[in-house]
Amino acid sequence: MISIKEKIAYGLGDTASNIVFQTVMLFLTFFYTDIFGISPAFVGTMFLAVRLIDAITDPLMGALADRTNTKWGKFRPYLLWFALPFGFISVLAFTTPDLTEEGKMIYAFVTYTALMMVYTAINIPYCALGGVLTADPKERVSVQSYRFVFAMLGGLMVSGLTLPLVEFLGKGDQAKGYQLTIAAMSILGVAMFLVCFWGTKERLHPPKDQQSSFKQDVKFLVKNDQWRILSIAAICLLSGMVLKTSLAIYYVKYFLNMPDSITLFITLGMIGNIFGCVLAEPLAKKVCKVKAYITLQLIAAALCIASYFVSADQTVLAFAMFILWGFTFNMATPLLWAKMADAVDYGQYKTGIRITGMIYSSIIFFIKLGVAIGGAAAGWLLSGYGYEADIAQTPDTLNGILLSFTVYPAIGSILVAIVMRWYILDTAKVDQIHAHLNQQPG
């Protein structure tokens, strides 16, 4: 059993990560278009282009972490080494220099790329750390439940404090306000990463005689059919989620015509997310994790589609539907991350090689690819529907924002539910794998 203290320490690592991740999902598109001053089409293209770099850096980071050997373990050291660079580059990404439009595009591309690279360097080892804290399937769900409760607390902090702090610290200068707000949050994030480093312990290790090259690791990875399923599901899942969360500000500001309620809307949504994560663990104890995950995705999709029929004057219902969507969607999130640890065990069961870092890093690449697709889709859809910042939008643009916030994200959840029909690592299969691995030497 892992102590509650250690679960909290691990969870604080994702609070720190979400200071950036949730800010990117909730505010970065809006910051670039309405504060920084670059076109939504360029923003969408940039988000997708940076993923091409991740295609190289993510698996390399996973392989590097697998081969790291220190007195602190394989994955924990990266929390110590990259906490400060992560905080510093986060501030640079939300800094608005006095440049031409072309200069701003270059600056945005360079700083966003740097942010995603340092995020890779710290977040992949952090995520892989969750797979080596325990071998107990139920404890894995518990660890991930704690993690995502604290992740959503980070999101709650971002959603509830960002805009008020921007106004307070910027004193009318929104560009300065964003920079100082992210600086304050980054200092807190650095401290949380250090708490995570000191408060956790790696307990699962590869076989002592394990030796493989990066090329061999890739071959072992491709042989893992359950990894392939989770990777496809990750793209579909995050594409829909990021599209919806990126459009939330536009939905409230322009469709509901309630710009002063943006913070309230996304904060209440984050509270729904937290309660969903809390209930993931008791749900997993009572029903099959795989069936529960599929069902929750279908319910989330239904809620998205139903939201399309909520009119602009039904504000209470609009808020309620967003909260319910977040509650349902995020009840499934800890279950997905617990499945990643099971996929690591499954890969060792099939090949005899344990590549924790590679499996997590590659799935995280597909998660980030989904984030990029969702972010790119948000920018392209806004541009395609004729969006212009801070003006009264046309009826066609308003309907485009509504469709992009409701119906289109539902497609991602439906695709996830379909893909997960081929996922076989239910409780019985995982128990069988653990029994086999426990009989192996090393």
N, C-alpha and C positions, 0 to 999 in steps of 0.2 A: 504493500500500500504506500502511495506517495502522500506525504503530509499536505495538509491544506496550505501551510506556509509556503511549501515549494510550488504548489499549483498556482498560488497567487503571484509568487516571484516570476514564474514562467509567463503567466498572463500579462504581467506588467510589460514584458517585452513586446507584446502585440499592442498594448496601449501606446507605446512609443512608436511602433511602426504605423499605427493608424493615424497618428498626428499628421503624417504625410499622405498615407494611402487615402484616407477619407477626405483630406483637403483636396487632393487631386481629383477624386470622384465628384465631390460636391461643388468645388469652387474654381478649379483651375481653368476649365473651359470659359466660365464667366469672367474670371480674372483676365485671361488673355484677350477676350473679345471686347469687354466693356471697360476694363481698367488699363491694361497694357496697350491695347489699341491695334491688334492685328486681326486679320479676317478669319471668320470661322472655318472657311474652307482650308486655309493654311494650317490652322490648329488641328483639324481632323487629319490632314495628311501627315503632319509632324508626329502626331501620336502613333500612327501606324508605322511610319518610317523607323522610329526608334526601336520598334519591336524586332526589326531585322538585326540590330546590334545585339539584342537580348538572345536571339537565336544562337549566337556564338558565346556570349558571356555566361548565360545561365548554366548550360551543361558543363562548361569549363569550371565555373565556381563550384558546382556540385562535385565534380571529380577532384578538384583541389581540396575541398573540405573532407572528402572521403580519405584522402592521403595525408591529411594534417595529423600530426601526433605531437601533443604537448602535454605538460603536466595537468592542464585543465581539460583535456579531451580533444575531440576533433572539431566540434561545432561551437562550443562556448567561447573560445578565444576571439572569434570574430565579433562578438558583441562588445568586447573590450577594445579591440583594435579600431573598429569603424564607427563607434558611437559618435565621437566628436566630428569626423568628416561628414557624417550623415546630417547632423544638425547644421553645420556650416553651409553645406551646399543647398539644403532646404531653404535657407534664407536667401541665397543668391537667386534661386529659381523664382522667388516672389519679390524680387527687386526690379524696379522699373527705371532703367537708365534713360538719360536724355539722348536718344538716338533717332535717326531717320527710320521710316517704316521698314526698310530693308535691313538696317542695322538691328532693329528690334527682332526681326525674324531670325537673324543669325544668333543673336543673344539668347532668344527663347529656345532655339534648337540646341545650342551648346549646353546651356544650364539644365534644360530638361533631360538631355542625354546623360549628363553627369549625375543628375539626381537619380535617374533610373539605374545607373551603373553602381552607385554606392548603395542604393536600396538592394540591389542584387547581392552585393558583398556582405550585407548584414542580415538580410531577411531570409535568404536561402539557408544559411547555417542555423538561424533561429528556428525556422520551420522544421528542419531536419532534427533539431534537438528534441522536438516533441515526439519523434519516433524512437528515441533511445532512452527516454525516461523510464519506461516500463514496457513489459511484454504482455501485460494483462489487457485483453480487449475492452473490458468494462472500464478499467482505469484509463485507458486511452480516450474513451468517450468523455470521461470525467475531466481529464486534463484539457481536452479540446473545448469542453463546455466552459471551464474556468477561463481558458484563453480567450474565447470569443466574447464572453461577458466583459472581460477587461478590454478587449479590442473595441467593443461597442461603447464602453465607457470613454475610450479615447475618441471615438466618433461623436459621442454625445458632447464631449468637451469642444470638439471642433465645430459641430453644428450649432451649439448653444452660445459659444463665446466668440467665434470668429468675427461675425459682422458687428456685434457690439464693441469688441475690442478695436476693430478697424476704425469705427467712428470715434471711439474714445482716444486712442493713441494717435490717430491721424489728424484729429481736430479739423476735419474738413478736407484733408488731403488723403484720398483713398489709397493712392499708390504707397505713400509713406505708412499709412495704417496697416496695409497688408504686410509690408516688410517687417514692421515692429511686432505685429501679432505673431507671425511665423517665428520670429526670433525668440519671443517669450515661450512659445510652445516647444520650440526645438531644445531650449535649455532643459525644460522639464523632461523631454523625450530622452535626452542623453543620460540624465540621472536614472530614468527607469530602465534603460538598457543595462546600466551598470548593476542595478539591483537584480535584474534577471541573471546576469552573469554570476554574481556571487551567491545567488539563492537556489541554483539548480545543480543537478549532478547527472552525468551520463552513466547509464547502467548497462546498456546493451552494446556489444562490440562485435565486429566481424570475426570470423574464425582466425585464430592466431597465424595459421599458415597461408591465409588468403593473399594471393598475388595476382594482379591483372593490370593490363594497360588500359589507357583511355579508350582505345579502339575496341578492346574486348568488352569493356563496360558498356559501350554503346550496343554491341551485339547482344549482351545479356539483357539490356534494357528492352530492346525490340522484341525479344522472345517473350516478354512478360505481357500477355494479352490483357490482363486486368489493368496494367498501367496504361495501355492504349485506350481502354474504355474510359478511364478516369481523365485522361488527357483531352479526349474529344468532349467529354461532359464539361470539363473546365472552360473550354473555349465558348461553348454555347451558354453556359451559366453566366459567366462574367460579361459576355457581350450584352446580354439582356439587362443585367443588373446595372452596369455602368451607364448604359443608354438611359435607363430610367432615372438613376440618381443624378446624372449630368443635366437632365432636362427638368429636374424638380424646381430649380430656381426660376426657370423660364415659365414653367407651368403656373407657379404661384404669382409671379410678377405680372405676367401678361394674360394668361387665360382666366385665372381667378380674379385678376386685377387687384391683388392684395400685396403690394411690394413690402409693406411694413410687417407682413406676417411670414416672410420667408424663414426667418430664424425659428419661429414657433413651429412651422410646418416640418422642417427637417429635424428639429429637436424631438418633436413628438414621434416622428418616424423612427428616430434612433432609439427612443425608449421602447417602442414596439420591437425593435431588433434585439434589444437586451433581454426582454422577457422571453422572446423566442429561443435565444441561446440558453437561458436558464432551464427551459423545459426540455431541451434536447436529451439530457442525461436520463431523467425519469422515463422519457418516451422510449429510449433505446433499451431500457431494462424490461419493458413490457411487450414490445413488438419487434419484429425483424427490422434491423437497421436499413436493409435494402428496400423492402416494401414501404417502410415509412418515408424514406427519402423520395421515392418515386411519387408517392401520394402527395407529399408536401409540395413538390414541384408543380403538379397538376392543379392543386388548389391555388398556388401563387399565380399561375397563368390565368386561372378563371377570375381571380380578383383583379388582375391587370385589365383584362378584357371588359369586365363589368364597369371598371372606372371610366371607360370611354363614354358611357351613357349617363354619367353624372354631369349635370349642367353647371355652368359657371356660378350660378346663384345658390347652388346646394353646397355651400362651403363646409358645413359640418360633416356632411357625407363624404366630401372629397378628402377631408382630413382623416376621417375614420377609415376609408378604403386604403389610404397610404399606410396608416399604422398597421392595419390588418395584413397588408401585403408584406411589410417588413417583419412582422411577427412570424408569419408562416414561412417566408423565404429563409429567415435566419435560424429557425428551429432546425432546418436541414443542414446548416453550415458546419457545425461540429461533427455531424455524422460523416460528411464528405472527408474532412481532414483525418478522422479516425480511420477511414478506409485507405488513406494513403499509407499509413503505417502497416496496415494489413497487406497492402500490395508489396511492400518491402519484404515482409516475411514470405509472401507467396513467391517472390522472385528468388529468394534464397532457397526455398523449398524445391523450385524447379531446376535451378542451375548450380546450387551450392555456393554461390557468391552473393554476399550482402553488400548492396550499393545504395545505402540510405541517402547519401547526398545527391547522387545522380537521379534517383527516382523523384525526390522532392524537388530538385532544381528543374528537372524537365517538366514536371507537372506545373510548377510555378511559372515556367516560361509560357505554357499554354494558358495559364490564368492571366498572365500579363498580356498575352496576345489577345485574349478576350477583352481585357480592359482597354487595350488599344483599339480594337474593332468597335467596341461600344463608344469610346470617346471619339473615334473618327466618324462613326455613324452620326453621333450627335452634331458634330460640326458640319458634316456634309448635308444632313437633313435640314438644319437651320438655314444653311446657305441655299439649298434647293427650294425651300419653302419661302424664300425671300425675306428672311429675318434681317432686320437692321436694329442696332442697339439704341435703346432709350427713345424710341418713337412709338406711336400707336400702330400696332400691327394690323395688317389686313385680315379679313375673315379667313382667307386661304392659309395665311401664315399661322393664325391661331389654331385652325383645325389641324395643320401640320404638327404644331407643337403638341397638341392633344394626342394625335395618333402616335407620335414618337414617344410620348410619356406612358401610354397605356397599352395599345394593341401590339406594337412592334416588340417591346420587351417580353411579352407573353410567349413569343415564338421561341425565345431562348430556353425558357423553362420547359416548354413542350418537347423540344428536341432533347433536353437532358433526360426527361422521363423515358423517352424512347430508347436512347442510348443505354441507359442503366438497366434495361431489361436483359442485357447480356452480361451483367456483373454477377459473378458466382460466389463471391466471398461472404457468404452469410455466416451466422454464428457457428453452425455445425462444421463448415469447411475450415473456418479459422481455427477452431479447436483441434481439428485433425492435423492441420499444418503445425501448430505449436507442439503437439505431442510428438510429431516426427522430428522437429528441430531440437527438442529437448533431449532426444536420444543420440544426437550427433556429438562427436568430440569437439572440444574447443569452445 
